[in-house]
Amino acid sequence: MNGLEDLFQEFEDEWLDGVKKTDLIDVSKINTVPMGFFIGARDNVCPRGQAEDHISQITAPTEIIIVEGEGHMYFSERATDDWFMTRLLEQLQVPTTTQATEFLQ
């Protein structure tokens, strides 16, 4: 997600040098893998509303985890704290057989 351009697009190594046009990604085609999203409550680069607009287009199950009091830089500077790592590990857990059956129905 490119919050500055409000687009879900392919990564570009030369974006800071002015190469802003890349292929768009149709997130509605994400329909099988459950996904968790961490959003900084004070993120000014990709604000919560903007992120939620794009996440809502994903057709797979999604979960949004709000990181209270934090902005965009939290994820590159401090997202190794106990709170974050606990929630990250929860998101990475393999579903139980019951959860997988419910998901496939």
C-alpha positions as CSV (number, residue, x, y, z in Angstrom):
1,M,0.0,0.0,0.0
2,N,1.4,3.4,-1.0
3,G,-0.3,5.7,1.4
4,L,1.3,8.8,-0.1
5,E,-0.3,8.1,-3.5
6,D,-3.4,6.3,-2.1
7,L,-2.7,3.4,-4.3
8,F,-2.1,-0.3,-3.9
9,Q,0.7,-0.7,-6.3
10,E,3.9,-2.6,-7.0
11,F,7.0,-1.5,-5.2
12,E,9.4,0.8,-7.1
13,D,13.1,1.0,-6.0
14,E,13.4,4.5,-7.6
15,W,10.2,5.9,-6.1
16,L,12.1,8.5,-4.1
17,D,13.8,9.6,-7.4
18,G,10.4,10.4,-8.9
19,V,9.4,7.0,-10.5
20,K,5.8,7.0,-9.1
21,K,4.0,5.0,-11.8
22,T,3.9,1.2,-11.2
23,D,1.5,-1.5,-11.9
24,L,-1.6,-1.4,-9.7
25,I,-2.5,-4.4,-7.6
26,D,-6.2,-5.5,-7.5
27,V,-6.6,-6.4,-3.9
28,S,-10.1,-7.8,-4.4
29,K,-8.4,-10.9,-6.0
30,I,-6.9,-11.7,-2.6
31,N,-9.5,-14.3,-1.6
32,T,-8.0,-17.3,0.1
33,V,-5.3,-16.4,2.6
34,P,-6.4,-14.8,5.9
35,M,-4.5,-11.6,6.5
36,G,-3.8,-9.4,9.5
37,F,-3.0,-5.7,9.3
38,F,-1.3,-3.5,11.9
39,I,-2.3,0.1,11.6
40,G,-0.7,2.9,13.7
41,A,-3.4,5.0,15.3
42,R,-1.3,8.2,14.6
43,D,0.0,7.1,11.2
44,N,0.0,10.2,8.9
45,V,1.6,8.4,6.0
46,C,-1.1,5.8,5.6
47,P,-3.9,6.9,8.0
48,R,-6.3,4.3,9.4
49,G,-9.2,5.3,7.2
50,Q,-7.1,5.1,4.1
51,A,-5.8,1.7,5.1
52,E,-9.3,0.4,6.0
53,D,-10.6,1.5,2.6
54,H,-8.1,-0.7,0.8
55,I,-8.4,-3.6,3.3
56,S,-12.1,-3.7,2.9
57,Q,-11.6,-4.6,-0.8
58,I,-9.8,-7.8,0.1
59,T,-12.2,-10.7,-0.1
60,A,-10.2,-13.1,2.1
61,P,-10.8,-12.9,5.9
62,T,-9.0,-9.9,7.4
63,E,-8.2,-8.7,10.9
64,I,-7.1,-5.1,11.7
65,I,-4.9,-4.5,14.8
66,I,-4.7,-0.9,15.8
67,V,-1.4,0.2,17.4
68,E,-2.6,2.8,19.8
69,G,-0.5,6.0,20.1
70,E,1.9,5.1,17.3
71,G,2.6,6.4,13.9
72,H,4.2,5.1,10.7
73,M,7.8,5.0,12.0
74,Y,6.8,2.6,14.8
75,F,7.0,-0.2,12.4
76,S,10.6,0.5,11.4
77,E,11.9,1.7,14.8
78,R,10.1,-0.1,17.6
79,A,7.9,-2.9,16.3
80,T,9.9,-5.5,18.3
81,D,8.4,-4.7,21.6
82,D,6.5,-7.4,23.6
83,W,3.0,-6.1,22.6
84,F,3.7,-6.1,18.9
85,M,5.5,-9.5,18.9
86,T,2.7,-11.1,20.8
87,R,0.1,-9.9,18.4
88,L,2.3,-10.8,15.4
89,L,2.7,-14.4,16.7
90,E,-1.0,-14.6,17.2
91,Q,-1.5,-13.7,13.5
92,L,1.0,-16.3,12.3
93,Q,-0.7,-19.2,14.1
94,V,-1.9,-22.0,11.9
95,P,-5.7,-22.3,12.1
96,T,-7.1,-25.3,13.9
97,T,-9.0,-27.9,11.9
98,T,-12.3,-26.3,13.1
99,Q,-11.1,-22.8,11.9
100,A,-9.9,-24.1,8.6
101,T,-13.2,-26.0,8.0
102,E,-15.2,-22.8,8.8
103,F,-12.9,-20.8,6.5
104,L,-13.3,-23.2,3.5
105,Q,-17.1,-23.2,3.8
